[in-house]
Amino acid sequence: MKKLVFLCLVGLSLASCTNESAKQAQTEADNLEFYGRVWDVVANEGRTNILDTAFADDVVLLHTKPETKGKDAAKAYYSNYVTGFSDRKFTVVESFAKGEKLVKYWRFTGTHTGVFFGIPATGKKVDVIGCTIAKIVDGKITEERDFFDNLEFLQQIALIPR
């Protein structure tokens, strides 16, 4: 009898672990799909209004001084890319998720035909690659950290000489 009870407990424990693993895998897949769709709409379609529902109210984009924090500041930040570049193309080359964290390796191309963070249009084409680490909690983006070669980017728009 003790063996039977023990085997039942082990079986229930294994089933519970399997269910948790499946649940986490589904959450990670959902986060990847959600995040990819958000950035396709923002960058490629130019519709930043999706960020009103995609971002958490206290989202943090840049861990700099001062931080870019809050939904309105984050939306304004990305609006600069939409208004600053025409023929934008944002491509996620590769992405993966682990728990609430997500990483995307991306490529951004476009032509600097509008004001970008106060920089007047230069008409120059850009082609940059980068990486973003994001955190998604309960279906909302709560944090992003972007990494790309800012020097190369500024040289491409002819703000800094090569």
Contacts in CASP RR format, 6 or more apart in sequence:
PFRMAT RR
TARGET T0000
AUTHOR 0000-0000-0000
METHOD contacts of the structure
MODEL  1
MKKLVFLCLVGLSLASCTNESAKQAQTEADNLEFYGRVWDVVANEGRTNI
LDTAFADDVVLLHTKPETKGKDAAKAYYSNYVTGFSDRKFTVVESFAKGE
KLVKYWRFTGTHTGVFFGIPATGKKVDVIGCTIAKIVDGKITEERDFFDN
LEFLQQIALIPR
24 99 0 8 1.000
27 99 0 8 1.000
28 97 0 8 1.000
28 98 0 8 1.000
28 99 0 8 1.000
28 102 0 8 1.000
29 97 0 8 1.000
30 139 0 8 1.000
31 97 0 8 1.000
31 99 0 8 1.000
31 100 0 8 1.000
31 102 0 8 1.000
31 136 0 8 1.000
31 139 0 8 1.000
32 95 0 8 1.000
32 96 0 8 1.000
32 97 0 8 1.000
32 102 0 8 1.000
34 54 0 8 1.000
34 136 0 8 1.000
34 139 0 8 1.000
35 95 0 8 1.000
35 102 0 8 1.000
35 104 0 8 1.000
35 134 0 8 1.000
35 136 0 8 1.000
35 141 0 8 1.000
36 92 0 8 1.000
36 95 0 8 1.000
36 104 0 8 1.000
38 50 0 8 1.000
38 51 0 8 1.000
38 54 0 8 1.000
38 141 0 8 1.000
39 90 0 8 1.000
39 92 0 8 1.000
39 104 0 8 1.000
39 106 0 8 1.000
40 90 0 8 1.000
41 47 0 8 1.000
41 50 0 8 1.000
42 48 0 8 1.000
42 50 0 8 1.000
42 51 0 8 1.000
42 78 0 8 1.000
42 82 0 8 1.000
42 90 0 8 1.000
43 81 0 8 1.000
43 82 0 8 1.000
43 88 0 8 1.000
43 89 0 8 1.000
43 90 0 8 1.000
43 108 0 8 1.000
44 88 0 8 1.000
44 89 0 8 1.000
44 90 0 8 1.000
46 82 0 8 1.000
46 88 0 8 1.000
48 75 0 8 1.000
48 78 0 8 1.000
48 79 0 8 1.000
48 82 0 8 1.000
51 71 0 8 1.000
51 74 0 8 1.000
51 75 0 8 1.000
51 78 0 8 1.000
52 71 0 8 1.000
52 75 0 8 1.000
54 140 0 8 1.000
54 141 0 8 1.000
55 70 0 8 1.000
55 71 0 8 1.000
55 74 0 8 1.000
55 75 0 8 1.000
55 140 0 8 1.000
55 141 0 8 1.000
56 71 0 8 1.000
56 137 0 8 1.000
56 140 0 8 1.000
56 141 0 8 1.000
56 142 0 8 1.000
57 70 0 8 1.000
57 71 0 8 1.000
58 69 0 8 1.000
58 70 0 8 1.000
58 71 0 8 1.000
58 142 0 8 1.000
59 69 0 8 1.000
59 70 0 8 1.000
59 71 0 8 1.000
59 74 0 8 1.000
59 140 0 8 1.000
59 141 0 8 1.000
59 142 0 8 1.000
59 143 0 8 1.000
59 144 0 8 1.000
60 67 0 8 1.000
60 68 0 8 1.000
60 69 0 8 1.000
60 70 0 8 1.000
60 142 0 8 1.000
60 143 0 8 1.000
60 144 0 8 1.000
61 67 0 8 1.000
61 68 0 8 1.000
61 69 0 8 1.000
61 73 0 8 1.000
61 74 0 8 1.000
61 77 0 8 1.000
61 143 0 8 1.000
61 144 0 8 1.000
61 146 0 8 1.000
62 68 0 8 1.000
62 77 0 8 1.000
62 145 0 8 1.000
62 146 0 8 1.000
63 145 0 8 1.000
68 74 0 8 1.000
68 77 0 8 1.000
74 144 0 8 1.000
80 116 0 8 1.000
80 117 0 8 1.000
81 88 0 8 1.000
81 108 0 8 1.000
81 116 0 8 1.000
82 88 0 8 1.000
83 114 0 8 1.000
83 115 0 8 1.000
83 116 0 8 1.000
84 112 0 8 1.000
84 113 0 8 1.000
84 114 0 8 1.000
84 115 0 8 1.000
84 116 0 8 1.000
84 121 0 8 1.000
85 110 0 8 1.000
85 111 0 8 1.000
85 112 0 8 1.000
85 113 0 8 1.000
85 114 0 8 1.000
85 116 0 8 1.000
85 126 0 8 1.000
86 110 0 8 1.000
86 111 0 8 1.000
86 113 0 8 1.000
86 114 0 8 1.000
87 109 0 8 1.000
87 110 0 8 1.000
87 111 0 8 1.000
88 108 0 8 1.000
88 109 0 8 1.000
88 110 0 8 1.000
89 107 0 8 1.000
89 108 0 8 1.000
89 109 0 8 1.000
89 110 0 8 1.000
90 106 0 8 1.000
90 107 0 8 1.000
90 108 0 8 1.000
91 106 0 8 1.000
91 107 0 8 1.000
91 108 0 8 1.000
92 104 0 8 1.000
92 105 0 8 1.000
92 106 0 8 1.000
93 105 0 8 1.000
93 106 0 8 1.000
93 107 0 8 1.000
93 129 0 8 1.000
94 104 0 8 1.000
94 105 0 8 1.000
95 102 0 8 1.000
95 103 0 8 1.000
95 104 0 8 1.000
95 105 0 8 1.000
96 102 0 8 1.000
96 103 0 8 1.000
97 103 0 8 1.000
100 135 0 8 1.000
100 136 0 8 1.000
100 137 0 8 1.000
101 133 0 8 1.000
101 134 0 8 1.000
101 135 0 8 1.000
102 133 0 8 1.000
102 134 0 8 1.000
102 135 0 8 1.000
102 136 0 8 1.000
103 131 0 8 1.000
103 132 0 8 1.000
103 133 0 8 1.000
103 134 0 8 1.000
104 131 0 8 1.000
104 132 0 8 1.000
104 134 0 8 1.000
105 129 0 8 1.000
105 130 0 8 1.000
105 131 0 8 1.000
106 129 0 8 1.000
106 130 0 8 1.000
106 131 0 8 1.000
106 132 0 8 1.000
107 127 0 8 1.000
107 128 0 8 1.000
107 129 0 8 1.000
107 130 0 8 1.000
108 126 0 8 1.000
108 127 0 8 1.000
108 128 0 8 1.000
108 129 0 8 1.000
108 130 0 8 1.000
109 125 0 8 1.000
109 126 0 8 1.000
109 127 0 8 1.000
109 128 0 8 1.000
110 125 0 8 1.000
110 126 0 8 1.000
110 127 0 8 1.000
111 123 0 8 1.000
111 124 0 8 1.000
111 125 0 8 1.000
111 126 0 8 1.000
112 119 0 8 1.000
112 121 0 8 1.000
112 122 0 8 1.000
112 123 0 8 1.000
112 124 0 8 1.000
112 125 0 8 1.000
112 126 0 8 1.000
112 157 0 8 1.000
113 121 0 8 1.000
113 123 0 8 1.000
114 120 0 8 1.000
114 121 0 8 1.000
115 121 0 8 1.000
116 157 0 8 1.000
119 157 0 8 1.000
119 159 0 8 1.000
122 157 0 8 1.000
122 158 0 8 1.000
122 159 0 8 1.000
123 157 0 8 1.000
124 156 0 8 1.000
124 157 0 8 1.000
124 158 0 8 1.000
125 156 0 8 1.000
126 153 0 8 1.000
126 156 0 8 1.000
126 157 0 8 1.000
127 156 0 8 1.000
128 148 0 8 1.000
128 149 0 8 1.000
128 152 0 8 1.000
128 153 0 8 1.000
128 156 0 8 1.000
129 148 0 8 1.000
130 146 0 8 1.000
130 147 0 8 1.000
130 148 0 8 1.000
130 149 0 8 1.000
131 146 0 8 1.000
131 147 0 8 1.000
131 148 0 8 1.000
132 144 0 8 1.000
132 145 0 8 1.000
132 146 0 8 1.000
132 147 0 8 1.000
133 144 0 8 1.000
133 145 0 8 1.000
133 147 0 8 1.000
134 141 0 8 1.000
134 143 0 8 1.000
134 144 0 8 1.000
134 145 0 8 1.000
135 141 0 8 1.000
135 142 0 8 1.000
135 143 0 8 1.000
135 144 0 8 1.000
136 142 0 8 1.000
151 160 0 8 1.000
154 160 0 8 1.000
155 161 0 8 1.000
155 162 0 8 1.000
END
